C-alpha cells in the first residue's frame, strides 16, 4: 500500500489545448494503475467532469435561480428553499458538489430522525436533494447523483381523520346560513383542494353540461399575498362532473353573487371567481380555514381540518363502490396508488370481496348437465 500521484490529460478545451490533471490515490500500485485507466477512459468516452470548487450552497443558489424559477410554482420554490436552508445547508453547505457522497447524505437522514423529525420531513429533503443533484448531473458538474446511493425512510402510513355520514350531515345542517357554508358543501361534493376552490372561475364552469374544469389555483403565500398558479400536478388539471345538487348549489351561489354585485355598485370587483367576498374580491384561503375551525368548535364537531372535507368526498365515493381509479382521477392524484395508499383503511373488506368474487366466477353450475 502506498500513495500515488496519478497524472493524465483532460479533454481538449475550445482552443484545442489539453490540461494536465493530477489526482492523489492511496492503495496498491495495481489499483493505482486501474484508477488511472478509469480516469483516462472517462476522458475518452466524454464522461469526465472537471473538478469544481462550487459548494452545495453555491450550487443550490444557482439551481433555485435557474431551474426552480422556471419549472416550479412559487409555493414549491418556497418549500424547496425552506428544506435547503433548514436541513441541507446546515449539514453539507460547505461541501463541494463533486465531493458529496451517498454516505454523507445518508448521515443527514439519520441525524434528522435522531432529532425527532418525521419520516415525511426526511423524504421531502431527499426529494429536494435528488432533484437538485439530478440537475448537477445534467449540467456536467458531476457524473452520478450521490443521492441515488442514499435510502430515505419509508413514509409511515397514517389513517386519515374522518367524519361518518351522520356527522357530515350534522355539519352541513349546522353550517347553513354561515359565511362559507356554500364553500364547505361544495368541497364535500367535489373533493377539490382549497386552492382549487378559491381559484375556480365561472369561465371554467358549465352549469348546463354539469361539469367544471380545474385549471388554476389561488394560494395565500406569506410575503407574496394572493398568488394565482397552476394545479398541483398535470393530473390535477382535470374535468369534474357535477351532480344536479351541486349544479343547483352553484346556481344559488351565482344568484347570491348577482345580488351582491347590485348592492356593491361601483365598489364591485369583477374578478370572475365563483366564490367571492361581498365586493367581488376573491376569498382568502386562510380565512376559510380559520372559519371552518371555529365553526367545527362551535358546533362541537369531532376534530377535522378543512382538507378533511376532501377526504370525506373520497371516502364516501369508495364506500359507494366507485372504482378507485375513477376516484383518483376526480381527486387529481398523480396515480391511483396514492389513492389506494391513503384510503385502503376505508375498505377493510376489499380483499375478502375480491376473493369471494373470483370464487363465485369459478363455481360450476351443477345443473348445467
C-alpha positions in Angstrom: 0.0 0.0 0.0 1.2 3.5 -0.8 0.3 6.9 -2.0 0.5 7.6 -5.8 0.1 10.8 -7.8 -1.8 10.0 -11.0 -1.3 12.2 -14.0 -3.2 12.3 -17.2 -4.6 14.8 -19.8 -8.1 16.1 -19.7 -10.4 16.8 -22.6 -9.4 19.5 -25.1 -10.8 23.0 -24.5 -12.3 25.3 -27.1 -8.8 26.2 -28.3 -7.7 22.5 -28.6 -5.5 22.6 -25.6 -5.5 19.8 -23.1 -4.9 20.5 -19.4 -2.7 18.1 -17.4 -4.7 16.7 -14.4 -3.5 15.1 -11.2 -5.1 13.0 -8.5 -3.6 11.5 -5.3 -4.5 7.9 -4.9 -3.9 5.6 -1.9 -3.6 1.9 -2.4 -1.5 -0.7 -4.3 0.3 0.1 -7.5 -2.0 -2.2 -9.4 -5.1 -0.4 -8.0 -3.4 3.0 -8.8 -2.9 1.9 -12.4 -6.5 0.7 -12.6 -7.7 4.0 -11.3 -5.6 5.9 -13.8 -7.1 3.8 -16.7 -10.6 4.7 -15.4 -9.8 8.4 -15.3 -8.3 8.3 -18.8 -11.2 6.3 -20.1 -13.6 8.9 -18.7 -11.9 11.5 -20.8 -12.0 9.3 -23.9 -15.8 8.5 -23.6 -16.8 12.0 -22.6 -17.9 11.3 -19.1 -15.1 13.2 -17.4 -16.1 16.2 -15.3 -13.5 18.8 -14.3 -13.0 19.4 -10.6 -15.1 22.2 -9.3 -14.9 24.3 -6.1 -18.6 25.0 -6.3 -20.1 24.1 -2.9 -23.6 22.7 -2.3 -24.6 26.2 -1.0 -23.4 27.9 -4.2 -24.9 25.3 -6.5 -28.3 25.5 -4.6 -28.4 29.2 -5.2 -27.7 28.7 -8.9 -30.3 25.9 -9.1 -33.0 27.9 -7.3 -32.4 31.0 -9.6 -32.5 29.0 -12.8 -34.1 25.6 -12.8 -36.6 26.1 -9.9 -37.5 29.6 -11.0 -38.5 28.4 -14.5 -40.0 25.0 -13.7 -41.8 25.2 -10.3 -44.6 27.1 -8.7 -43.9 29.8 -6.2 -45.2 27.6 -3.3 -43.0 24.7 -4.4 -40.0 27.0 -4.7 -40.6 28.3 -1.2 -40.8 24.8 0.1 -37.6 23.8 -1.6 -35.8 26.8 -0.2 -37.1 26.0 3.3 -35.7 22.5 3.2 -32.4 23.7 1.8 -32.0 26.3 4.5 -33.2 24.3 7.4 -31.6 20.9 6.7 -29.3 20.7 3.7 -27.0 23.8 4.0 -26.6 23.3 7.8 -25.2 19.8 7.2 -23.3 20.0 3.8 -23.5 23.6 2.7 -19.7 23.9 2.5 -19.1 20.5 0.9 -18.0 20.7 -2.8 -20.7 19.2 -5.0 -18.2 16.7 -6.5 -17.0 15.6 -3.1 -20.5 14.8 -1.8 -21.1 11.1 -1.2 -24.1 8.9 -0.6 -22.9 8.1 2.9 -22.9 11.8 3.7 -26.4 12.2 2.6 -27.5 9.1 4.5 -25.9 10.6 7.6 -28.2 13.7 7.1 -31.2 11.5 7.2 -30.1 9.6 10.3 -29.4 12.9 12.0 -32.8 14.3 11.2 -34.5 11.2 12.6 -32.4 11.4 15.8 -33.7 14.9 16.2 -37.2 13.6 16.2 -38.2 14.8 12.8 -40.7 12.7 10.9 -40.1 10.3 8.0 -42.1 12.6 5.8 -39.8 15.5 6.5 -36.8 13.4 5.7 -38.5 12.3 2.4 -39.1 15.9 1.5 -35.4 16.7 2.0 -34.4 13.6 -0.1 -36.6 14.7 -3.0 -35.1 18.2 -3.0 -31.6 16.8 -2.9 -32.2 14.3 -5.5 -33.8 16.7 -7.9 -31.1 19.3 -7.3 -28.3 16.8 -7.9 -30.0 15.5 -11.0 -29.5 18.9 -12.4 -25.9 18.8 -11.4 -25.5 15.7 -13.5 -27.4 17.2 -16.4 -25.2 20.3 -16.2 -22.0 18.3 -16.2 -20.9 19.2 -12.7 -20.9 15.5 -11.5 -21.2 12.2 -13.4 -23.5 10.4 -11.0 -26.1 11.5 -8.5 -24.9 10.7 -4.9 -28.5 10.8 -3.7 -29.0 7.6 -5.5 -26.7 6.0 -3.0 -28.8 7.1 0.0 -32.0 5.4 1.1 -34.6 7.6 2.9 -37.0 6.1 5.4 -40.4 4.9 4.1 -43.4 7.2 4.6 -45.3 5.9 7.6 -49.0 5.1 6.8 -51.4 7.1 8.8 -55.2 6.8 8.9 -56.9 10.0 7.8 -59.2 11.5 10.4 -62.7 11.2 9.1 -66.3 12.0 9.8 -69.0 9.4 9.1 -72.1 10.4 7.1 -74.3 11.3 10.0 -71.6 13.7 11.2 -71.2 15.2 7.8 -75.0 15.8 7.6 -74.9 17.4 11.0 -72.1 19.7 10.0 -73.9 20.7 6.8 -77.1 21.4 8.7 -75.2 23.4 11.3 -73.3 25.4 8.8 -76.4 26.6 6.9 -76.6 30.4 6.8 -72.9 30.9 7.8 -70.5 32.9 5.7 -68.8 30.0 3.9 -71.5 27.3 4.0 -71.6 27.1 0.2 -67.8 26.5 0.0 -67.9 23.8 2.7 -70.8 21.9 0.9 -69.0 22.4 -2.5 -65.8 20.9 -1.0 -67.5 17.8 0.2 -69.4 17.4 -3.1 -66.4 17.7 -5.4 -63.3 16.7 -3.4 -61.4 19.7 -4.7 -58.5 21.2 -2.9 -58.8 24.5 -1.1 -56.6 26.3 -3.6 -58.6 24.9 -6.5 -61.9 26.0 -5.0 -60.6 29.5 -4.3 -59.1 29.7 -7.9 -62.2 28.5 -9.6 -63.7 31.0 -12.1 -67.1 31.0 -13.8 -65.5 30.6 -17.2 -64.4 27.1 -16.1 -67.9 26.1 -15.1 -70.5 24.6 -17.4 -73.8 24.7 -15.4 -75.8 23.4 -18.4 -73.5 20.4 -19.1 -72.9 19.9 -15.3 -69.1 20.0 -15.5 -66.2 22.1 -14.4 -62.5 22.3 -15.3 -59.8 22.6 -12.7 -57.2 24.8 -14.4 -56.0 27.3 -11.9 -55.3 27.7 -8.2 -55.3 30.6 -5.8 -53.0 30.5 -2.8 -52.1 32.8 0.0 -48.4 32.9 0.4 -46.7 34.8 3.2 -44.8 37.8 1.8 -46.5 37.4 -1.6 -50.2 37.8 -0.9 -52.6 36.0 -3.1 -50.9 34.1 -5.9 -52.5 32.6 -9.0 -50.9 29.4 -10.0 -51.3 26.1 -12.0 -52.8 23.0 -10.5 -50.5 20.9 -8.2 -49.6 18.3 -10.9 -50.5 17.6 -14.5 -53.2 15.1 -13.3 -54.6 17.8 -11.1 -55.7 19.7 -14.2 -58.9 17.8 -14.7 -62.6 17.9 -15.6 -65.1 17.1 -12.8 -68.7 16.0 -13.4 -71.2 17.8 -11.2 -74.2 16.2 -9.6 -77.5 18.0 -10.2 -77.5 19.0 -6.5 -74.0 20.6 -7.0 -75.2 22.5 -10.1 -78.1 23.8 -8.0 -75.7 24.9 -5.3 -73.6 26.8 -7.9 -76.8 28.4 -9.3 -77.6 29.7 -5.8 -74.0 31.0 -5.4 -74.3 32.7 -8.8 -77.7 34.3 -7.8 -76.3 35.5 -4.5 -73.3 37.0 -6.3 -75.5 38.9 -8.7 -77.4 40.4 -5.7 -74.1 41.3 -4.0 -73.0 43.0 -7.3 -76.1 45.2 -7.3 -75.6 46.2 -3.7 -71.9 46.9 -4.1 -72.5 49.1 -7.2 -69.3 50.8 -8.3 -67.3 49.1 -5.5 -67.8 45.7 -7.1 -64.7 44.0 -8.2 -65.3 41.9 -11.3 -62.7 39.2 -10.7 -64.7 36.3 -12.2 -64.2 34.0 -9.3 -67.0 31.7 -8.3 -66.6 32.2 -4.5 -66.0 35.8 -3.5 -66.4 38.4 -0.8 -69.4 40.7 -0.9 -67.4 43.2 -3.0 -66.4 40.5 -5.6 -62.8 40.1 -4.4 -61.5 36.6 -4.0 -61.9 34.9 -0.7 -58.8 34.3 1.3 -57.9 30.6 1.7 -56.6 31.2 5.2 -59.8 32.9 6.3 -61.9 29.9 5.1 -59.7 27.5 7.1 -60.0 29.6 10.2 -63.7 29.9 9.8 -64.1 26.1 9.4 -62.0 25.5 12.5 -64.1 28.0 14.5 -67.3 26.6 13.2 -66.5 23.0 14.0 -65.6 24.0 17.5 -68.8 26.0 17.9 -70.8 23.0 16.6 -68.9 20.7 18.9 -67.8 18.5 15.9 -65.1 15.9 16.1 -61.6 17.4 15.1 -61.1 17.7 11.4 -59.2 20.0 9.1 -60.7 21.8 6.1 -58.7 19.4 3.9 -60.6 16.6 5.7 -63.7 17.5 3.6 -61.7 16.4 0.5 -61.1 13.1 2.4 -64.8 12.9 3.2 -65.6 13.0 -0.5 -63.1 10.3 -1.4 -64.2 8.1 1.5 -67.9 8.2 0.6 -67.1 7.6 -3.1 -65.1 4.5 -2.3 -67.7 3.2 0.2 -70.3 3.6 -2.5 -68.3 1.2 -4.7 -66.9 3.7 -7.2 -63.8 2.3 -8.9 -60.6 3.7 -7.1 -59.2 4.8 -10.5 -62.3 7.0 -11.1 -62.0 8.4 -7.6 -58.3 9.0 -8.1 -59.0 11.0 -11.3 -61.6 13.1 -9.6 -59.2 13.9 -6.8 -56.4 14.8 -9.3 -54.0 12.3 -7.7 -50.9 11.7 -9.8 -51.6 7.9 -9.6 -54.2 5.5 -8.3 -51.6 4.1 -6.0 -51.7 7.3 -3.9 -55.5 7.0 -3.6 -55.3 3.4 -2.5 -52.5 4.1 0.0 -54.5 7.0 1.5 -57.8 5.2 1.7 -57.2 1.5 1.9 -58.3 1.5 5.5 -61.8 2.7 4.4 -62.4 -0.6 2.6 -61.2 -3.3 5.0 -63.2 -5.9 3.3 -61.9 -5.3 -0.2 -59.6 -8.4 -0.1 -62.5 -10.6 1.2 -64.8 -9.3 -1.5 -62.2 -9.9 -4.2 -61.7 -13.5 -3.1 -65.4 -14.1 -3.0 -66.0 -12.5 -6.4 -63.4 -14.7 -8.0 -64.7 -17.8 -6.2 -68.2 -17.1 -7.5 -67.0 -16.8 -11.0 -65.2 -20.2 -10.8 -68.2 -22.0 -9.4 -69.6 -24.7 -11.7 -73.2 -24.8 -12.5 -74.3 -28.2 -11.1 -77.5 -28.0 -13.1 -75.5 -27.5 -16.4 -75.8 -31.2 -17.2 
